Amino acid sequence: MHRFQYKAYRRRFAGDFSNAKERFATREGILIRMEDGDGRVGFGEVAPIPSFGTESFASALGVAESLQEKVEVEQALAELGGYPCFSWAMESALDMIAREGHWTELAKPRPVCGLVSDINNLAEIEEKLSLHYQCLKFKIGKGALLDELKALDRVVDASDGKVGIRLDANGMLDYRTAAAWLERTAELPVEFIEQVLPRGEEREMRRLAGDFPTALALDESVASVDDLKRWRDEQWEGLYVIKPSLCGRLSDLEAELQGEASDCVFSSSLETMVGAANAIEFAIRQKGLERALGFGVERLFADRNIGLELGPFLQNGGLPSSGSFESLWNLT
C-alpha cells in the first residue's frame, strides 16, 4: 500500500502563447505525492493535453478525488486505462521512489532545444543565441506562409546558419503548404518539421517525405504508446516526437522502446519541474539518444520559479532535488 495525495494547480503564461491549432491562457495540472511503507517519497504530475487525445483536466481531477489516501498501486493502475497522463504520473512517482530521488548521471552535457513562441520575435531569438543554444524550435502555420518563410530566413541569418532549427506545424498545414515548407527548408539547417499534416494523414506525410530531404517527425500521431508501436511496426521513415507525460504507463513506454531511442525526440508537455524532470529522467536512460531535449519552455510562463529552467544544456546537478519538489508541493 502507498499513501496517495494530490494538489491541483493552474499556471499563467507570461504572454500570448499559441500554436496553429489553439491559443492558451493558463496551464492546468495535478501534482501527486506517493509515499511507501518505508517513508520513501516520489512525486508525479498529471499534465493532460486533450487535443492530443489525453483525458481532460476535469476528468483527471475526478479520478484524484475518487482515490483513497491509501491505495493499492497495481489495482489503481489497472483501473486507469483511459487516463494516460494519470497513469504516467503514478508510475513516474513510483519510479522516483525506486531511485530514492537520485537522477541518472550524464556522461556529458545534453543540449536543450529552446522554444521561441513567436518566430518573428527577433529579440528573444537573439537572446537565446547569446546564451549559446544549439537548437531552437518555432511554431509555424500561425500566419501567412510567405511571412513565416521570411521570418525563418531572418533566424538563419541571425544564427549564421549554425543553429539547428525545429519547426512544428501541429498538424495544421495542407498538402501544398507543407510541400512549400519542405521545398524551402531543403537547403537550410532545419533538423525536422513536426506533424505537417493532421493526425490520420500519415500516408500523405510519407509521400511528402519521399520527395524532400528535410526529415518529418510524427508528434500528435504518436501521442500514446499504442500509436508509437503502430508506426514503429509500420516502419515510419522519419522521427518520433515523444511527450512522455502524455504516453501512458512508464513501464509500457519503456517496454516499447526497449532502451533504444535513436529515432526519438523527447519533448515537454508544458509541465512544472516535477513532470519535466521525470520525463527527462526517462529520456536520458534511453540508448542512442543524441538529439537535443525538447524541454526549453520555461520562459513561456509567468511563474518561472515552479518550472524547470535548464538553459542551453542539461548537466549533472541540473535536475531538482527531492527537497525542491517538497517545497513546490508545500507552496501549491
VENGI-V365181 format. One record per residue. N is the residue number from 1. PHI is phi in whole degrees, -180 to 180 (999 if undefined). D_CENTER is the distance of its C-alpha to the mean C-alpha in Angstrom with 1 decimal. Layout:
n = {N	N}
phi = {PHI	PHI}
d_center = {D_CENTER	D_CENTER}
This chain:
n = {1	2	3	4	5	6	7	8	9	10	11	12	13	14	15	16	17	18	19	20	21	22	23	24	25	26	27	28	29	30	31	32	33	34	35	36	37	38	39	40	41	42	43	44	45	46	47	48	49	50	51	52	53	54	55	56	57	58	59	60	61	62	63	64	65	66	67	68	69	70	71	72	73	74	75	76	77	78	79	80	81	82	83	84	85	86	87	88	89	90	91	92	93	94	95	96	97	98	99	100	101	102	103	104	105	106	107	108	109	110	111	112	113	114	115	116	117	118	119	120	121	122	123	124	125	126	127	128	129	130	131	132	133	134	135	136	137	138	139	140	141	142	143	144	145	146	147	148	149	150	151	152	153	154	155	156	157	158	159	160	161	162	163	164	165	166	167	168	169	170	171	172	173	174	175	176	177	178	179	180	181	182	183	184	185	186	187	188	189	190	191	192	193	194	195	196	197	198	199	200	201	202	203	204	205	206	207	208	209	210	211	212	213	214	215	216	217	218	219	220	221	222	223	224	225	226	227	228	229	230	231	232	233	234	235	236	237	238	239	240	241	242	243	244	245	246	247	248	249	250	251	252	253	254	255	256	257	258	259	260	261	262	263	264	265	266	267	268	269	270	271	272	273	274	275	276	277	278	279	280	281	282	283	284	285	286	287	288	289	290	291	292	293	294	295	296	297	298	299	300	301	302	303	304	305	306	307	308	309	310	311	312	313	314	315	316	317	318	319	320	321	322	323	324	325	326	327	328	329	330	331	332}
phi = {999	-124	-80	-118	-135	-147	-145	-85	-140	-140	-113	-96	-76	-70	-156	-71	-127	-152	-123	-69	-101	-154	-114	-120	-108	-138	-123	-109	-165	-137	-91	-123	-127	-118	-135	-88	-66	-95	83	-80	-118	-136	-118	-137	-140	-95	-128	-72	-133	-56	-67	-94	92	-84	-64	-84	-59	-62	-70	-65	-64	-61	-64	-58	-69	-83	-78	-78	-65	-104	-124	-90	-59	-63	-65	-63	-65	-64	-96	-107	-58	-92	-129	-61	-70	-68	-61	-61	-60	-68	-71	-71	-65	-66	-63	-65	-62	-63	-84	54	79	-85	-104	-62	-76	-95	-74	-157	-60	-107	-66	-119	-86	-92	-88	-106	-68	-135	-63	-90	-85	-66	-63	-68	-63	-64	-63	-66	-65	-67	-88	72	-63	-95	-151	-130	-123	-134	-81	-127	87	-87	-130	-67	-57	-63	-64	-71	-65	-65	-64	-63	-59	-65	-63	-62	-64	-64	-100	55	68	-103	-113	-67	-123	-117	-120	-130	-95	51	69	-111	-93	-95	-61	-65	-67	-60	-64	-64	-63	-66	-66	-70	-87	-58	-112	-108	-78	-94	-68	-170	-118	-88	41	-70	-121	-63	-53	103	-113	-67	-62	-65	-64	-63	-65	-61	-61	-75	-100	-138	-80	-67	-69	-110	-126	-86	-127	-56	-72	-127	-71	-120	-61	-63	-61	-60	-60	-59	-78	-71	-63	-87	57	-53	-81	-96	-107	-121	-94	-110	-102	-55	-65	-102	-77	116	-66	-56	-64	-69	-65	-62	-67	-69	-75	52	76	-119	-136	-67	-101	-116	-125	-94	-137	-71	-112	61	-89	-76	-61	-66	-66	-64	-65	-64	-65	-66	-56	-63	-62	-75	-82	-85	-79	80	-82	-117	-76	-59	-73	-89	-125	-89	-120	-66	-70	-71	-104	-73	-99	-66	-69	-100	-104	-115	-103	-91	78	-73	-141	-92	-125	-57	89	-84	-97	-67	-81	-60	-64	-66	-66	-62	-64	-63	-57	-71	-86	-77}
d_center = {30.7	28.0	28.1	25.3	24.5	22.1	21.6	19.9	18.6	18.2	16.8	18.1	16.6	18.8	19.8	19.3	15.7	15.5	14.5	17.1	16.8	16.8	17.4	16.0	18.4	16.9	13.9	15.3	14.5	16.5	16.9	19.0	21.4	23.1	26.3	28.3	32.1	32.3	30.5	27.3	24.3	20.6	17.9	15.0	13.0	13.0	10.4	11.3	10.8	14.2	14.0	11.6	14.5	13.7	16.4	17.2	17.2	21.0	21.2	18.9	21.2	24.2	23.1	22.8	26.2	27.8	27.1	29.9	29.6	30.6	28.5	29.0	25.5	26.2	27.9	25.1	22.4	24.9	25.0	21.3	20.9	20.0	17.4	14.4	12.4	15.7	16.3	13.2	14.1	17.7	17.2	15.0	17.7	20.3	18.7	19.0	22.5	23.3	22.1	24.1	21.4	21.5	18.6	18.9	20.9	19.9	22.6	21.5	19.1	15.7	14.9	11.9	11.0	11.9	11.1	14.5	14.8	18.1	19.3	22.8	22.1	24.0	24.5	20.8	20.5	23.6	22.4	19.4	21.8	24.2	21.7	21.4	17.8	18.0	15.2	14.3	12.3	14.0	14.0	17.2	19.5	20.0	23.4	26.3	25.7	28.3	27.1	23.5	25.0	27.3	24.5	22.7	26.1	26.3	23.0	24.4	27.7	26.3	24.6	27.6	25.4	24.1	20.4	17.9	16.5	13.6	14.3	12.4	15.0	13.1	16.0	18.6	20.9	24.2	25.5	27.8	25.3	22.7	25.7	26.6	23.2	23.4	27.0	26.5	23.6	25.6	27.2	24.5	22.0	19.1	16.9	15.7	15.2	12.5	14.1	17.4	19.0	18.4	17.4	20.8	21.8	20.5	24.1	24.6	21.5	23.2	26.4	24.7	23.2	26.7	28.2	26.1	25.0	21.5	18.9	17.0	13.6	12.8	9.7	11.2	13.8	11.9	10.2	12.5	14.2	17.3	15.8	14.7	18.2	19.9	18.7	19.2	22.6	23.3	22.4	20.1	21.0	17.8	14.3	11.5	7.9	6.5	4.0	6.7	7.3	8.4	10.3	13.4	15.5	14.4	17.8	17.4	14.3	16.2	19.3	17.9	16.5	19.6	18.4	18.1	14.9	16.6	15.4	11.6	8.8	6.0	2.7	2.2	4.0	6.8	8.4	11.6	12.5	13.0	9.7	8.0	11.0	11.2	7.9	9.2	12.6	11.9	10.5	13.5	15.9	15.5	18.3	18.3	14.9	16.1	13.6	12.0	8.8	6.2	6.5	9.6	9.3	12.0	14.8	13.7	15.2	18.9	18.8	17.0	18.9	16.8	13.5	12.6	14.1	14.1	15.9	16.1	16.2	15.2	18.6	20.3	20.7	17.5	15.9	17.7	20.8	21.5	23.8	21.2	19.5	23.0	23.6	20.6	21.8	25.3	24.3	22.4}
